[in-house]
Amino acid sequence: MGGIFNLDSTFMKYANKFADLMFLNMITIIFCIPIFTIGASLTAMHTMVLKIYRDEESYVIKGFLKAFKENFKQATIMWLLYLVMILVLFLDFWYIRNYDISLPKFFNYALIFVTVLGAFSFTWAFILQSRYENKIINTLKNSLIVGASQFFYSIMMIILAALPIICLAIFTVALPVCFAFGMTLPALLQAMLYSRVFDRLEGVDRKALKAQQQEDDGWTVEELEENPENLENADETTLCSDTAINEEEPVAEGQVDEEKVE
């Protein structure tokens, strides 16, 4: 029993993750209440969710507040632009539904096409904003490019984001669960998808990095003391690894610029 509750046990690691997700969900909801801050809140949430998914050490509340502050201006402008788009599309569909006006089929198809593209762009915009430093116009353009090129992932991420709403519509008793994990749990599932996209964009082989980290962690103090030459080899391995990461081939200009450094 003592092993289960050991701080390094698998059980405790997952328990800590769920606790982080719960606290992150609550603070995200609180910061979304003013409405105009939704964009910055979503950006900060995705910043921390990716860290949780990748097991990167961080303080959830402190990290959220830092990301919220850093992205507030750009994310807020982007959110207001999307809000205008949502209102325009809503009025268009409402007008077509409530008024008996015959419109060309082309117009209906075009409206549906724009709605789908808008949904793809909205799904990726704040995720990209949480990861890369870029101009607003480039982030919006990249959200369309990535959303369309990663069609399957985009559909899955939209479905995941809609799950809490669907659950509440069917099971009202799910309200406490949605309040605790309704935003961050779907975001964590989304992170499992867009983390792979980030790795491809950045040219990162995460399996190789993990294997390298495990190899580096395999060195012990006793081994290094008994074989001093291993220390030199370990330093050279670490140096080569750092150099390889720093000398990554940059992504094409205009798609993804500079990765944010915490």
Secondary structure, 3 states (H helix, E strand, C coil): CCCCCCCCCHHHHHHHHHHHHHHHHHHHHHHHCCCCCHHHHHHHHHHHHHHHHCCCCCCHHHHHHHHHHHHHHHHHHHHHHHHHHHHHHHHHHHHHHHCCCCCCHHHHHHHHHHHHHHHHHHHHHHHHHHHEECCHHHHHHHHHHHHHHCHHHHHHHHHHHHHHHHHHHHCHHHHHHHHHHCCHHHHHHHHHHHHHHHHHHHCCCHHHHHHHHHHHHCCCHHHHHHCHHHHHHHHHHHHHHHHHHHCCCCCCCCCCCEECCC
